[in-house]
Every structure is written in C-alpha cells, then in structure tokens.
Amino acid sequence: MPIPWSVALKAIPWAAILAKAPPIAKAAEALLYGAEARKSTVTSANELQSLTDRLTALEKHDLADAELLKRVTDQVGALTTATEVLAARLRWQLMVAIISSVLAGFAVWVAMSMTSR
C-alpha cells in the first residue's frame, strides 16, 4: 500500500532542513568559487604532468559536485518555501471552514426557531 503524500511530508523534518539549508548553500558556494590547488614539488616532468592532469580532473569533478550541491540546496530551499506557503493557505482555509460551519449552524438555528413559532 503506497504511503499518502501527507504522511510522507509530515515525516520530513522541515525544521532541520530549514536550519541546515543556509550553511549547506554557503559550503557549496565556497566549494564552487574557492577551490584552489596546492602546488607541490615533483622531481620528474612526467610525474608533474601526470599529477597536473589528475589535479585538473579532480578540480573539474569537485566543481561539478559543488555546482550540483548548490542546485540541490537551492531546490530544497524553494521546496521549503513552497511548503510554508501551502501550510499558510491550509490554515487560512481551515479558518474559513470553521467560520462557515459556525454561520451554517447559526442559520439552521434561526430557521428552526422561526418554524417553531
């Protein structure tokens, strides 16, 4: 039996995600824009070229990972904002439903009191 979306959304710790999203985004930006390679001394030209190639590949991979992490954190932030908006709308609709129920009950009471006279 599939899990209803409402149960799945309630199981997600949104407060923890909100608390952790800004530091994750900052770390992703630091990885994306602040990646610097350390220079080391190598005796052979072949070793130097091999290490340079490996370092370049690692930097490209790190930049791609940082970019992906930044996109994911941005999407989590957008999802969290959308969830907060939906929660606010749900509270508003609940208030409207309660007020409507009270007014309907009052209307029934007035109608019943008018017919009993």
N, C-alpha and C positions, 0 to 999 in steps of 0.2 A: 504494500500500500504506500503510495507516494506521500511525502511529507507536505502538508499545506505550506504555502509561502509565508503565511502569518506566523506559523510556528518557527519556521526557519529564520525569519527576520528577527523574532524575539530572542532566538538563541545566540545571535551575533552580539558580542559585547561592544555596542556602538560607542559607549563612553571611552573604552580603552582605545578603540580605533581613532576616535577624535583626539585623544590625548597624545597618541603616538604619531599621527599623520604629519604634523609640522616638523618634528625632528627627523623623520624619515625623508621628507622632501628636502630639508636642508642638507642632509647627508648625501642625497642623490645629486644635488646641485654641486656640492663640494667635490664629489667624485667626477662629475661631468666636466667641471671647469677648472678644477685644481689638480688634475693628475700630472705630476711631474716625475720624470725618470731620474733615478740616481746614476751618476756616472761612476764607472769603476775602471781600474787599470787592468788591461789584459796584455799579455806578452805577445801573442801571435795575432797576425792580421786576420787569419781565418777564424779564430776564436772570437775576435772582436766583431767581425761581420756576422757570425752565427748568433752571438749574443744580441747584437743590434736588431737582427731580423726577429728574433724571439721576443725582444722587448717591444718592438713595433707591433707585433701581433698581439701581445698581451695588452698593450695600451688600447689598441682598437677594440679588443674584446671588453676591456674594462669600461671604455667609453660607451659601447653598445649596451652593456649591462646597466650602467648608470642612467643612460637615456631611458631604457625600459623601466627601471625602478622609478624614475621621475614621472613617467607617463602613468604608471600604475598608481602611485601615490596621488597624482592629480585626479585620476578617475575615482579613487576611494574617497577623496575629499568631495568631489562632485556628487557621488552616491550618498554620502553622509548628509550633504546639504539638501539633496532631494528628499531623503528620508525625513529630515527635520521638517521640511515644508509639508510633506504628506501627514506627518503627525499633527502639525498645527491645524491643517484642514480637517482632519478627523475630529480633533477636539471641538472645532467650530461646528461641524455637522452634528456632533453629539449634543451640544448646547441647543442647536436649532430643533433637534428631535425632541429633547426634553421639554422645551418651551411649547412646541407644537402639541405634545401629549397633554401637557397641563391645560392648554387652551381647549383642546378637544374634550377633555374631562369636564371642564367648566361649561362648555357648550352643551354637553349631554346633561349636566346637572340643571342648567337653565331650562332646557327642553323638557326634562322630567318634571320640574317644578311648575312649568306653565301648563302642562297637560293634567296635573293633579288638581288644579283649581277649578 
